[in-house]
Amino acid sequence: MLKRFKRYLTVGVVNTLIHWAVFLMLVYSMGSNQTFSNLMAFCVATTFGFFANAKWTFNQAHSLYRYFIYVTFLGLMAVLFGRAADVLSMPPLITTLTFSLFSLVIGFLYSNFIVFKENKR
C-alpha cells in the first residue's frame, strides 16, 4: 500500500498544481467566488488525476461508473470546502492548501478502498 500511496502522491502533486492554477486564475483573473472556482478547478484537475491514477497508481481499468463515483464524492468535498471558505472569508491560499491536504488523504483512501478496489475472486 505504501508504493501505491507514493504513486498517488506523485500524481497528486501534478493534480494539485493543475487545481491551484485553475482556482487562482478564476479567483484573481476572472473575479469568481471561491465556491465556483474550487469546483471548476477540481473538475479539471480531478479528471487528470482519475485517469492517471487508474492507469499508473492502481493499474485498474477506468469506467464511467468509477469516474462518476470518484468525481461525485470528491466534487462534493470541493464544493463544501469552497463554501466554507466563502462563509468564513478565508484567503484563497488557505482554501487551496487545506483542500489539497484533505483531498490527498481522503482521496487516496476513497480511491484505494472504494473506486479502485481490487476484486478478489
N, C-alpha and C positions, 0 to 999 in steps of 0.2 A: 504494500500500500504506500510505502514511502516513495518508491520510484514513481508511482502514479501521481502522488502529490507534487513531486518535483516537476514533473511534466506539466501538470495542471498549473503550477506556479509560473512556469515559463510562458505558457500560453496566456496566463493571467496578466503577466507584465505587458505583453503586447496589447492584450484586450483592454487593460487599464489605460494605456496611452491613447488608444483609439477613443475610449469613453471620455477621458478628460479633454481631449482635443475637441470633440464634438460638443460636449457640455459647455466648455468655456467659450467656444465660438458662438454658440447660441445665446448664452447669457450676456457676454460682453459685446459681441458684434451685432447681434440681432435684437437684443433687448428682451429676450424671452424670460419668463419666470423660471424658477428652479424646478418646479414640478414638471413642466413640459420639457425643459432642457434635459433633465435627468432621464426622463422616459425615452426621449429620442436618442440620446447618447447610448443608453442601454440597448435599444433596439439595433443600432448599427454595430456596436461592439459585441453584443452577445451572439449575433449571427455569425460573426467571425469565430468567436470562442466556441460556439457549439460545434461547428464543422471541424475545427482544428482539434478539439478535444475528442470528438467521436473517432477521428482517424488516428491521431497520434498518441493521445493520453490513454484512452480506454480501448482502442482497437475494436470498436463496435460499429456496426452499420448505423448510418443515420436514417431516420424515418420522419415522416411528417408528425406522427404521434409523439415521438421523443422530442422533436423540436418544439411542438406545441406545449408539452408539459414543462419543458425547460424554460421556455420564454415566458409562459404564463406565471409560473411561480416566481422567478427572479424579476420579471417585469412588475409584479405586484410589490415586491420589495423596493424596486427603484422608485415607484410612484409614492409609496409610503415615506421613504427617505426624503424625497423631494418635497413632499407636502409638509413633513415635519420641519424641514429646513425653512420653508416659506413661513410657516406659523411662528417658528422660533427666531426668525430673521437671522439665520446662521449665514456666515460668509460662505460663498460658493466653494472656496478651497477646503473648508472644513467638511462641507457636504460631500465633496468628491473623495476626500481621504477616508472619511467614515464609511461611506458606502463601499469603497474599494476593499477595505479590510473586511467588512461584514460579508460582502459577496464572495470574497476569496474562500473564507472558511465555510460558510453555509452553502455556497455554490458547489464546492468540492464534495461535501457530504451528500448533498442532494443528488449530484451527478453520479457519484460512486454507488450509492445505495438505492437509488430510485431510477434515474434516467438511463444510465448505462449499466445497470445491474446485470451481472453475468448470469445467464440461465444455466443452472446446474441440472444436468439430465442424467 
